């Protein structure tokens, strides 16, 4: 879209597994610095990169993927509702990963978005299924946290009470990273 004119500049249809069920098709699509489009196909269990005409350039199988972000080193940082954050190289090899077992003092059940920060740390945004799980006031789930490459927690956000109850889905979008 041209944000000045409101005119559609490019448009293409993304493939989906089940065209009648819109909710689970994909979670995030983003324009990369190289002008491609990175898409987390949740329903197809893969992350894919497309050119601006819709031609798939690259894909990797990633079960339950919510987000896929290209990194400066050429790898892809993915987060998924199967309790993982992974850095995957273009050959499909996991070169770094974080799971709830790596940070046992913090309740994380479904990473939604992961962003690699300029300092090398990773910001993880969490979604908590409030319909299938109940919050334990003595061990509230985190809504976001920053971890170092060796998986040490720098800070964690848990804001479940008024006046700032952020609720079950927390997404932080960095405007300058």
Residue, then its C-alpha position, 0 to 999 in steps of 0.5 A: x500500500x502506498x501510505x500517501x495515496x492509499x493505493x494498492x501497489x502490490x498484491x498476491x494471494x498467500x497459500x493456506x492449508x484450510x481456506x475456510x478457517x481464517x483464524x489459524x492461517x498465519x500470524x505475522x507477515x513482515x516486509x524484510x530489509x531486503x524487500x522480501x516478505x517473511x510469513x509465519x504460516x501457522x496452519x501449514x507449519x512453516x515459515x516462508x519468504x516470498x518475493x514481492x510478486x508472491x514467488x516463494x524463495x525459501x521455506x522451512x518446516x516449523x510446527x505452530x509458528x507464530x512469527x518469523x524474523x530474518x536476522x542480520x546474520x541471515x538466520x531466521x528467528x522463529x517463535x511458536x505455540x509449541x513452547x519454543x523460540x529458535x534461531x534457524x539457519x537457511x539450511x534448516x538447522x537450529x543454531x540456538x533455542x529457548x524453551x520453558x525448561x531453559x527459564x524454569x523460574x518464569x511461566x512461559x506457555x506460548x511464545x508469540x513473537x521473538x525479536x533479536x535486539x541490537x545488544x544480542x539479547x532476545x525479546x520474547x512476547x507471550x500469549x497465555x491461553x486464558x480459556x484453557x488455563x487459569x492464572x496462579x496468583x503465586x506464579x503469574x505467567x510472564x507477558x514479555x521477557x528479555x533473555x541473553x544468548x545464554x538464556x539468563x533473564x534480564x527482565x520479565x513483565x507480569x502486569x495482570x492487575x489493575x490499573x495496568x492489566x495487560x491481559x493474556x496477549x502481549x505484543x511489543x513492537x519496537x520502532x527502532x531496533 
